[in-house]
């Protein structure tokens, strides 16, 4: 492979690596935010000081992904 082609390939690989690292970082951030949202929904749904219908409470619990048949 000639020098210019090798340099172009190396540059392309580096650019792809940078894009992949950025995408992975964004995925980790999104996952963290999703978990924070689920926890906030759970706290809201299980806060007995807040008056809401059973339907709304059950919906929040389902959205939080923690529907384990808990007793209220």
Backbone as numpy.savetxt, mean C-alpha at the origin, in Angstrom:
# Nx Ny Nz CAx CAy CAz Cx Cy Cz
31.34 -6.89 -29.24 30.47 -5.71 -29.24 31.38 -4.48 -29.24
31.06 -3.54 -30.07 31.93 -2.36 -30.10 31.69 -1.47 -28.88
32.60 -0.58 -28.65 32.61 0.25 -27.44 31.35 1.11 -27.31
30.88 1.70 -28.41 29.69 2.56 -28.36 28.44 1.76 -28.02
28.31 0.58 -28.61 27.15 -0.27 -28.33 27.18 -0.73 -26.88
28.36 -1.07 -26.40 28.49 -1.52 -25.02 28.14 -0.38 -24.05
28.58 0.83 -24.36 28.27 1.98 -23.52 26.77 2.29 -23.54
26.14 2.19 -24.72 24.69 2.43 -24.83 23.92 1.39 -24.02
24.34 0.15 -24.10 23.69 -0.92 -23.34 23.85 -0.68 -21.84
25.03 -0.30 -21.42 25.29 -0.04 -20.01 24.41 1.12 -19.51
24.30 2.15 -20.32 23.47 3.30 -19.96 22.00 2.88 -19.85
21.55 2.06 -20.76 20.17 1.58 -20.76 19.91 0.72 -19.52
20.83 -0.15 -19.20 20.69 -1.00 -18.01 20.65 -0.13 -16.75
21.52 0.86 -16.66 21.52 1.75 -15.50 20.21 2.50 -15.38
19.68 3.00 -16.50 18.41 3.73 -16.49 17.27 2.82 -16.04
17.26 1.59 -16.54 16.22 0.64 -16.13 16.34 0.29 -14.65
17.55 0.15 -14.17 17.77 -0.14 -12.76 17.24 1.00 -11.89
17.51 2.24 -12.30 17.02 3.40 -11.56 15.49 3.44 -11.55
14.88 3.17 -12.70 13.42 3.15 -12.76 12.85 2.06 -11.87
13.47 0.91 -11.88 13.02 -0.19 -11.05 13.15 0.15 -9.57
14.25 0.74 -9.18 14.45 1.12 -7.79 13.41 2.16 -7.35
13.12 3.12 -8.23 12.12 4.14 -7.92 10.74 3.51 -7.78
10.38 2.62 -8.70 9.08 1.95 -8.65 8.95 1.11 -7.38
10.01 0.42 -6.99 9.98 -0.38 -5.77 9.80 0.51 -4.55
10.49 1.63 -4.51 10.35 2.58 -3.41 8.92 3.10 -3.31
8.32 3.41 -4.46 6.94 3.89 -4.48 5.98 2.80 -4.03
6.25 1.56 -4.39 5.43 0.44 -3.95 5.49 0.27 -2.44
6.67 0.36 -1.87 6.83 0.24 -0.42 6.08 1.36 0.28
6.17 2.57 -0.24 5.46 3.71 0.34 3.95 3.51 0.25
3.47 3.05 -0.89 2.04 2.81 -1.06 1.55 1.73 -0.12
2.34 0.69 0.05 1.96 -0.40 0.96 1.88 0.12 2.40
2.81 0.95 2.78 2.81 1.53 4.13 1.56 2.40 4.34
1.26 3.22 3.34 0.07 4.08 3.43 -1.21 3.26 3.48
-1.27 2.20 2.70 -2.43 1.31 2.70 -2.62 0.70 4.09
-1.55 0.27 4.70 -1.63 -0.32 6.05 -2.09 0.73 7.06
-1.58 1.95 6.93 -2.02 3.03 7.82 -3.51 3.31 7.65
-3.99 3.29 6.41 -5.40 3.50 6.14 -6.24 2.39 6.76
-5.81 1.14 6.58 -6.54 0.01 7.17 -6.61 0.14 8.68
-5.51 0.54 9.31 -5.50 0.70 10.76 -6.42 1.83 11.20
-6.43 2.94 10.44 -7.30 4.06 10.77 -8.78 3.65 10.63
-9.11 2.90 9.60 -10.47 2.41 9.43 -10.87 1.50 10.59
-9.96 0.65 11.01 -10.22 -0.25 12.13 -10.47 0.55 13.40
-9.63 1.52 13.67 -9.80 2.36 14.87 -11.14 3.08 14.84
-11.51 3.61 13.69 -12.78 4.28 13.55 -13.94 3.32 13.78
-13.87 2.15 13.18 -14.95 1.17 13.28 -15.12 0.62 14.69
-14.04 0.55 15.45 -14.12 -0.06 16.78 -14.19 0.97 17.90
-14.30 2.25 17.56 -14.41 3.31 18.58 -15.87 3.40 19.02
-16.15 2.92 20.22 -17.53 2.90 20.73 -18.08 4.28 21.03
-17.23 5.29 21.04 -17.71 6.66 21.29 -18.41 7.23 20.07
-18.20 6.62 18.91 -18.79 7.12 17.66 -20.07 6.34 17.38
-21.16 7.08 17.22 -22.45 6.46 16.93 -22.57 6.26 15.42
-22.77 5.01 15.03 -22.98 4.70 13.61 -23.81 3.43 13.52
-24.39 3.23 12.37 -25.20 2.03 12.17 -24.30 0.79 12.14
-24.90 -0.34 12.46 -24.15 -1.60 12.39 -23.65 -1.85 10.97
-24.46 -1.47 9.99 -24.07 -1.65 8.59 -22.80 -0.87 8.29
-22.76 0.39 8.70 -21.58 1.22 8.46 -20.38 0.66 9.21
-20.58 0.27 10.46 -19.48 -0.29 11.25 -18.94 -1.57 10.59
-19.84 -2.44 10.16 -19.42 -3.68 9.50 -18.70 -3.39 8.19
-19.17 -2.39 7.45 -18.52 -2.01 6.20 -17.10 -1.50 6.46
-16.93 -0.68 7.49 -15.59 -0.17 7.84 -14.67 -1.32 8.24
-15.20 -2.26 8.98 -14.40 -3.42 9.39 -13.98 -4.23 8.16
-14.90 -4.41 7.23 -14.55 -5.14 6.00 -13.51 -4.39 5.19
-13.66 -3.06 5.09 -12.67 -2.26 4.36 -11.30 -2.33 5.02
-11.30 -2.43 6.34 -10.03 -2.55 7.07 -9.41 -3.93 6.88
-10.21 -4.87 6.35 -9.69 -6.21 6.10 -9.49 -7.01 7.36
-10.23 -6.66 8.40 -10.05 -7.35 9.68 -11.36 -7.95 10.16
-12.16 -8.41 9.22 -13.46 -8.99 9.54 -13.24 -10.40 10.06
-13.14 -10.51 11.37 -12.86 -11.83 11.96 -14.00 -12.31 12.85
-15.19 -11.74 12.64 -16.34 -12.16 13.43 -16.24 -11.73 14.87
-15.60 -10.61 15.14 -15.41 -10.16 16.51 -16.74 -9.77 17.14
-16.81 -9.90 18.42 -18.00 -9.51 19.20 -17.88 -8.04 19.56
-19.01 -7.35 19.47 -19.00 -5.94 19.89 -19.69 -5.80 21.21
